[in-house]
Amino acid sequence: MTLTYAPQQSVAGTVRVMGEWNNFASLSQPMTDRGDGVFTLRLEGLEPRAYGYRFVVGDKQEMDPENPYSRWVRAEEYSRVIIPDCRQPVLELNRFTVTPEGSLDVAVSYLDGTDKAGPAAGDGMVLSLDGTPRPDAYDAASGRFRLNVQGLEQGKHHVKVVAKDSQGREAESLYLPFWVEPERFRWDSGLMYFAFTDRFHNGRLENDAPVADVDPIANYLGGDFAGITQKLEEGYFDALGIRTLWISPVEQNPEGRFIGTGGKYYTGYHGYWPSKPRETQHRFGSLEELRALTAAAHKRGIRVIADLVLNHVHEEHPYWANHARDGWFNTAASCVCGTQDCDWEAQRLTCKFTDYLPDFNWRSSDFVDQFAADTLWWLEQADFDGFRMDAVKHMEQVAGRTIRGKLKEITVMTGTEFYLVGETYVFTDGRPQIARYISPRELDGQFDFPLYWPVREAFADGKGLQRVDDAVRANEEAYEPGTLNSPFLGNHDEARFISQAAGQLHEGGSDPFGPNRPSTVVTDPAAFEKMKYAFAFVLTQPGVPLVYYGDEVGLPGADDPDNRRLMRFGSALAPLERDLLDFVRKLGQARRAHEALQTGARRTLRVENDLYVFQRDLPDGKGALVAINRSAVERSLVLELMGSLAASSGTYVDIFSGQTLQLAGTETVLVVPPRGVAVYVPHRE
């Protein structure tokens, strides 16, 4: 095993390594300069296991900048290296190419361990394509796997290679997922939709099983994997322009009822109380039904990400039963978040959400290994395309970096990319906390809470639109280019946007269990108007905009769990709800069809208390114009277009009215109807 250090700047003097293998001896080992500014050190004669290390450059210690994995030793974090057992066989990927037309070429070599045991006979050496073994792919004479296939169907596929030697020692298998599609997928090419599994659609009545003596509002209501699959096959998500589907945590939760917020009984309908590590929540459906869901999405080019609960488990979980005293949990150091002397921020890494949810200790290397293995198991078995990481700020950063490292290993081999988006609940001043976890070594992005609060104030409460423009400008300064944050106007933790817009929420919050919670249907046209303004803004922003299930039809609700009502479809919708759904569909389709609304630069053209106009533009001169006019009078504006649009004279069309607009650089005249929204995109003859 060779350690490599490639400094960003030239180093004067020696570079050394201090490592756990010699108890971090004060006399660290010198590295060899290869002559090109890169330093190396070969580690030999060490027992096969994980070790912590740091580079010592001058008088400073550094973590390995190229290594995503770390290990805590004596309350300090070090980079982590694993010395392998050299007797173990190895699978080496030599070639992996896929074409948009469906040609696949794979070559894998089997490498014996040091004792030269030789490969196993029979079924010990298997390459499979989409779960079907291909016995002709292995050549025993050369010890190589080779597969060349033409004409694969559009969609997602995978190759799996397993091997062991004649002594039964298994090589680390290769899981190689890949897509056959005409062009490279981008996460910001369309919307993300959170289908809260239990509350979205009931596809199979026989797995319904509410818990006795629990209010329906906090109980299982019957939504399941089969229900989401039905809506996929009906084209519900296609019509909305959805490219990424986020579903609730899929693991089994406890069967009983437990005291939660406000002293009320709750069940695990939400999925955030895992009680089994590799078993689906049976009320949601089997692993086969979960695979059917992801397969139905993949046929449509839709990616599926699952909610990943890594901060805690339920006390019924076997990890708590078997490892409570092994350092896997914050036991003596843990308190209940938000109680006296247990601040949500100060104790964020060790506090537990409630007494029956023991909090994981991410400084335990054994625990890190287990959860990395569990995450990869779900990735493969359910065929997921990424994860939404819950409660990011409550875990050491080794959590996100480890998951990203494992996913990146697959990306390096196959080119298949995975979305890793985090939830860090903050307020308008929380950009530094959000940004802390975003990098190529960790999260792709996070849910944009610092933008969310101004969106609610401006669009639901009717406050000045300058505040949302200030927020997006602050974002552009706070986050690195390439960040894929997710703007949103609703989620499963806050009261519904439309109920705030309709004035249905009582000051200081609205009791979700009380008699005064919002009615079943909102009938106020002004509230739906506010929803349209907000959606027009959010769904045309950079990143991966989120639609929280039900917001597209104006589903009402007070605080959690009233904001998680059963979804309604089709004939169950009122005219105002159907009209909003049609509006959101047009926005989603426009974003999916026009790259400028996906990746274009965002530039503010005009902002007033009730007027907001901005553009998105690409270097090639294509773009989009978004205008929101909340006033009761028509606005005729002379715009000074910016960027590549300043020189454009193209004809654009409003996706809602069909009205055309002739661009004229800095003298473009835009007319916005009273209390109206316009989204102009290039006209296609």
N, C-alpha and C positions, 0 to 999 in steps of 0.2 A: 504494500500500500504506500503510495507516494502522496505527500501533501504538497500543494503548489500555492505560492503567493505571488500574485501579479499586481503590484501597487499601481495606483493611478498616476503617481508622480515618481520620478526617480528617487532612489533611496541612497543616502550617503552612509556608508558603514554596513554593519551586519544586520541580518534579520534572523531571529532565533524563534524557537518554538518551545513553549512550556506546556507540558501535558500531564494528564492524569496517570499515564503509564509509569511515570517516576515520581508520582505524588507532587507534581508541580514544583519540582526541584528548583531552587533559586538559580542554579547554573543551567539555564535553558539550553537546548540543543541548537547549534548553528545550522542555518540552511545554506544550500549551495547556490550561488548565482550562476545561472546557465549561460550568461554572457549577453542575454537580450533583455536584462532587467527583470527576469522572472526567477524566483527562488524556489528551490525544491528540497524536500527531506524525505528519504525513504525510511519507513517504519518497518522494522524486522524483528522477529523473535517474540512478538507480543501474543498474549493469550487472546483467542478470538472472542471479542465482545466490544461494547461501545466505550469510547473514551472521550473525555473533554479536553480541549486544547485552545490555546490562543497564540497568536503571533506577537512577538516582542520586537518592536521597531524603535530603535533608540531606547528611550526610557518609558515608552508607552506600550500598553497591551492593546491588541486589536482582535476582535472576532474575525473569522474568515469571511471576507465580503462575498465570496462565491459560493458559500455553503449555506443553504437555507435551514439546516438542521442544527439544533443546539441541545445542550445537556446541562442541567443544574447540578453543581457539586458544591456542597457546603455553602448553600445560600447564594452562590454566584453562578452566573450564566456563562457557559463556554460553547464554542463551536463543537460539533459532535462528529466523530469519525468512527466507523464500525470496521474493525479488523475481522475479515471473514475467516471461516473455517476452510482452509485450502483444500481439504479433502472433498468439499462439496462441489458437485458439477455445476456448470454455468451455461446458460443459454445466451448467445450473443446474436443480436440483430444485425445482419449484414446489409440488408436492403429492404426498403418498404416504400413502394410508390403506388399512388392511386391517381387515376385520371378522371376528369369530369364525365367521361363517356362510360365509366364503369370497368376499366381495366385495373387489375390488382397484381402486383408482383412482390412477393415476399421471399426472403432468404434468411434462414436462421441456422447458426452453427451450434452443435453440442460440444462443449469443452469438458473433458474429464477433469476430476480432481487430482491432487498430487499422488494418490495411491493407485491411479490408473485402473479403477475398477471396471471401466467400460460401461456402455449404456445398457439399460435393462432390455430384456426381450419382451415381445408381446405388446400389451397395451401400456407399457411404461413410457412410450415415446409417441405423443399424439399432437397433431396439429388439427384444429377444427376451424371451420368457417361458419359463422352464425350458428354455432352449437352443433354442427354436423361434422363428425370426424372425417378427415381426408387421409385415409391410409396410404394413398399413393404419394403423399407429400414428403414422407421420410425415406431417406436413402441410407440404409444401415452401413453400406460400404464406406461412404464419405462422412457419415455422422452429420448430415445436413438435412434441414427441412427446406423444401422449395415448393412454392405455390404460385402459379400463374393462371389467372382467371380473366375471362373477357365477359362483357355484357352484364355486369352486376346491375341490379335495379337501383334507381335513384332512392336515396334515403340513407339510413345508418346501418352499418355492418360492424362485425368484429372478428378478429382472428385471435385464437387462444392457443398457446403452445405450452405443453407440460412435458417434463422429462425427469427421469431418475436413473441412477446408475444401478449396476447389478447388485449392489449391497443395499438398495432401497433408499439411498439418500436422494432427496428431491432437489432439483434445481429450482430457483425462484422462477415461477411461471411468467410468461409474457402475455399480457392482456393488451390487445392492440385494436381499440375502437377507431372507426373512421367513417367518413361521409362520402357518398357519391352524389354530387350536386353540381349544377352548371357554373356557379360562381362561389367564391369564398364567403362564408357566412360572417356577418358582423353583429355583435350583440346589440348595437344601437340602431340596427336596421328596422326595428319595429318595437312594439310595446311589450311589456311584461305584464302578466296577469296573475294575481294571487287567487287561486281557487281554493279557498278555505275548505278542506275536504269534507268535514262533517256537515257543513252548512251550504254546500254548493248544489248538489243534485243527488237524489236517492235513486240509484240504478238497480239495487237488488234488495228487496224488502226482507228477505230471509236472514240477512245479517244485522238487522236492526235489533238493538237490545238496550234500551234506556235503563239507567240504574234507578231502583226504587227510592222514593222519598227525596228526590232532587227536583227542584224547579226546572221545567223544560228549558228555561233560558240559559241554564248552566249544565244541561244534560245532553246526551247524544240525541241528535235529530235525524240521523239516518244517511247523511251524505257519505259517498264511498267512491272507491276507485272506478267502479263500473259506471257510476253516474257521470264522472268527469269524462270517461271514455266515450259515453253516449254523446255528450255535447261536442267532443272533438269530432266524432264521426258525422254529426249533424252539420258541422261547419260553423259552429257558434264562434269559435276563436278565430277562424280564418276571416270571418266577416268583420271582426274587430281589428284586424291587422296585427294579431298577436304573433310574436316570434319566440317568446320565452314564457313558459308556464311554470309558475312556482306553486308547489303543493305543500300541505301541512307535514310536520314530522310523521314518518311512516311507521315508527317502531311501536310495539305493543305498549300500552299504558295500563295502570292498575285498574282492577275491576270495580273497586268500591267508590265511595264518596268521601270527600275530604273538605275540611273547613278552609275557606279562602277569604277573599276580600269582603269586609263588612260582616264577617261571622256567618256567611252563607255557605251552604254545601255546594261543591262543584265536583264534576267528573273530569276525566282526562280526555274529553271530546276534542280538545285543541291539539293534543299530541305532545305537549311540552313536559310531560312527566314520564320519561322512558322507564319501563320496568323490565324489558327484555332487550338484549343487545342486537340480535339478528333475527327478529321475528316481527312480521307485520302486525299492525293493529287489526285484530280479526273483524272488528266492526267495519273497517275500511275495505277489507278484502284480503285475499291471499297474495303471495308473492307473484303467482301466475297472473292474477288480475292487475297487479301493479305493472308487470311487464307488458300486459296488453295495453295499458294506458300509455306507457312511454312509446310502444310500437305505433300506436295510433297517432301520437303526436309526431313521431319521426317521419311517418309517411307523408306528412304535410310540411316537413321542414321545420317543425316547431321543436325547440329545445325544452327539456324538462329539468328543473332544479328542485331539489328537496330541501326542506328546512332541516338544518343540522343542529341538534341540541348537544352542546359540548361543555356547558358550564356545570351541569348537575345531572343527577338521575333521581328517580323516586326511591324511597327507602326500601321498596320491595325488590329492587334490582339486584341481581346476583353479584354485581361488582361491589355494592355496599356490603352485602352479606359476607363476601369472601375477602375483601381487601380493605375494610374499614381501618384496620390496624397496620396496613402495609405502606402507608404514606400516599395512597391514591387520593385521599380526601383531606380537606382542611377541617380538621376536627377541633382540636383545642383552640385554634386561632379563629374559628368561625363563629359568627353571630348572625342574627336575622337582620337583613338589610332594612334600614329605615327605623329600627327600634332605637331606644336610648343608647347613646355611645356607640352606635353602629351605623355610621353615615354611608349613604349609597355610593359616595365618591371616595372618601378616605379609606373605607374598607372594601372597595369594589372587587378586589382580587380574592378576598377570603370570605366575604359574607355570603350567606345562603338566602334564597328568596323566601323560604319558609322552613319550618322545622323538619318537614318530611321530604325535603329536597336537599340531600347532602351535596356539598359543593366540592367539585373536583380540584385537586392540587396538580396544576400543570407543570410543577417542578419535578414530578416523579417521572423518571424516564420509562419505567415499566408501564405506567399508565399511558404515556404518550404513544408508546409502541402499540398498545392495545387499541387505542382509539383510532390511530392511523390505519391499522389493519381493518377495523370495523368499517371505517369510512370507505376504504377501497372495496371492501366486500359489497357494500350497498351500491357503490358506483357501478360495479360489474353486474351484480345480480339483478338490479333494477334498471340498468342501462341509463343512468342519469347523465346529465350534461353539465353538472356543476352543483353548487350548494349555496343556500342562504344561511350564513352563520349567525345564530342567535346570540345576543348578549355579549358582543365582542369585547366591550370594555371591562367585562367581569373576568376575563381570562388573561393569562400571560400571553405575550405575542408569539411564543413558541407554538400556540394552537394554530393560528392562521398560517404561520410560516411553514409548519410541518405539512398541513394539508396542501398548501400551494406547492411545496416541494414535491410531494408525491404526484400531484396532478401534472406538474411540469415535466416530470420524468416521462410520462405518457406522451405529452405534447412533443417533446424532443424526438421521440421515436416515430410518431405518426403524423405530426402536424395538427392533430385534433386539439382544439382549444376548449377550455372549460371556464365557465363564469363563476367567480367566487365573490359574492356580495355580502356585506356585513350589515348588522343592525347595531348601531351605537346610539342610544337614545340621548340626545343632547338638545340644547335650546339654540337660540339665534347666535350665541357667542361660541358655539361648539365646533367651529371649523378645525381648529388645531387638533381636537380629539378625533374628529373624523379622518383628517389627513394622516394622522400618526400611523394608521393601520393600512394605508394604501401605498402599494409599491409593487414592482414586478416580483418581489419576493414574498408578497402577502396577498392582500385583497385587490381585486380589480377596481372596486368601488364600494360605496356604502349608500344606504338610504339617506336622502338629503334632508335631514331634519332642520338644519339652519335655513333652508329655503321654505320648508313646509309651514313654519309658523307665520311668516309674512304672507304666504299664499292664503292661509285661512283668514288672516286679518283683513287682507285686501279684498278678497273675492267673496268670502262668506259674510264678513261684517261690514263690507262696503267702505273700508278705509282707503286712503290714497294709493294709487298704483305705483307711485314713486318707490314705495317700500319693496316691491318685488323686483323692480329694476335695480335698486341698490343691492339686493340680495344676490342677484345673478352676477352683477359686477364683482361683488366680494368673492363669489365662487371662482370667478375667472382668475383672480389674484391668488386664491388660497390653494388651488389644486394644480398638480402637474398636468401637462398635456397628456392625453391618453387615458385620463381617469374616467371610469364609467360609473359615475354615481347614478342613483335612481331618484328623480323627482317624483313626488306623489301628492295627492290631495286627500287621501284617506288611508288608514291602516287598521289593523285589528286591535290596537291599543287605545285609540281615541274615538270620541263620539263621532258619528257620521257627519260628513260635511254638510249634507243637505238639511239635516236637523239644526245645525248651527245657522245655516243660511235662512231657514224658515223661522228662526226664533223659538224653536221648540225646547231648547236647553235652558234649564234654570241656572241662575247665577251661582258660581261656585261648584258647578257640576250638576248632573242629573242622575238621580238614583235609578240604576238600570232595573231594579226589582220593584220599584215603587209604582203606584197607580197613575202617576203623572208622566210616565215616560212617553216618548213620541208615539203618535198614532201609527197605524199600519201603513198608511199611504199619505204622502205629502200632496196637498192640493193647491199649494200656493205657486202660481206661475212665476212669480218673481224669484222664488228659490231655485227653480229650474233654470231661469235665466242666469243666475249667479253660477250655477254648476257649469253652464256652457262657457261662460267667461273663463272660469278656472280651468276647465279641460282644454280650451283653446290655448291657454298659456302653457300648462304642464306638458301636454302631449307634443308640443313643438319645441321643447327644450333639448339641449344636448344631453347625452347620456342614454339611459334605458328607462324611460318613463313607466311608472307602475299604475295599473288599474286595479284597485282593490275590489274584489267581487261585489257586485251590487251597486257600486257607485255609478256604473254606466247606465243604470235605470233609476237612480235616485232613491236607493233603499235607505230608509231612515233608521235611527237608533241612537240611544244615549250612550253612556260610557260602557266599557267592557263589563259584562258580556252582551249587552243589548245591541252593541254594534256588530254582532255576529248572528243576525237573524237569518232564517232560511231564505235562500235565493228564490226569486220568482222569474218565470219565463213566459213568453208567448201571450196567450189569452188572459193570463193573470195580471198583465200589466195594464195600467191606466193610460189614456192617450198622452198625457204629459210625460210619462215614463217611456213610452214607445218613441216619442219624439226625441227625447234625450239620447236614447240608445242609437237612433239613426244618426244623430249628430256626432256621437263618439265614433261610430263606425266610419263615417266620412273622414274624420281626423286620422283614425288608425290606418285606413287605406291610403290616405295621402302620404303619411309618413313612410309607409312601406314602399310606396311607388317612387318617391322623390328623395334622392340621396342628399340634397341640400337640407332637408328637414332632419336628416340623420346625423350627418357629420359636418355640415356647413358651419362656417364661422357665424357667431351670433353678434349682431350689432344693433344697438338701440337707435331708432330714427326719431321718435317723438314720445315723450312721456309727460302726462299731465295727471290731475287727480282722477279723471274718469276716461282717459284716453291713453292707449299704449300701442305703439307701432314699432316693430322690430323686423329685421331681415335675417335670413340665413343664406350664406352664399358660398359657392365652391370656386376654386381657382379658374375653372373653365368658363366662368361667366353665367352659369346656371344658378338659380337661387329660389327663394320663397319669401313672401311678405306676409306677416301676421299682424292684423289690426283688431283691436278690441275697443269699442266705443260704448261706454255705459251711459252716456248722456242721452237726453230725450231729443236731441237735435242732430240732424245730419252734419257730418264734418267733411269738408273738402280741404284736402291738405296738399301742399306742394312739398314733396319729399326730396331731400338730398341723399340719393342712394350712395352707398359706400362700397368699398372693396371692388370686387370684379363686376358688381352690378352697376357701378358708376358709369361704365362705358357700354352698358347693355341697352339694346333697343328691342328686346324681345316682347312677344305678346304673352301675357299671363292671364289665367282664368281663376276665378274664385270657386273653390270646391263646394261652396254652399249655394250660391245664387246663380252660378254660371256666368256672371258678369265678367267681361274681359277688361284688361288693363294694359295699356301700351307703356312700356318702360321708356323713359326719356332722361336717363342719367340723373343729374341734379335738378331737373325740372319735371320730375314725374308727378302727375296729379292723381291723387288717390281719394276716392269718395267712400266714406264709411257710413252706412245707414245708422239711424238712431237706435240705441240699445241693440247694436249688432256686432257680429263677428265676421271677419273676412280672412281667408287664407288663400293667397294667390300663388299658384304654381305655374310652371311653363305650360303653355297651351300645346296640346298635341292634336294635330290635324287628323 
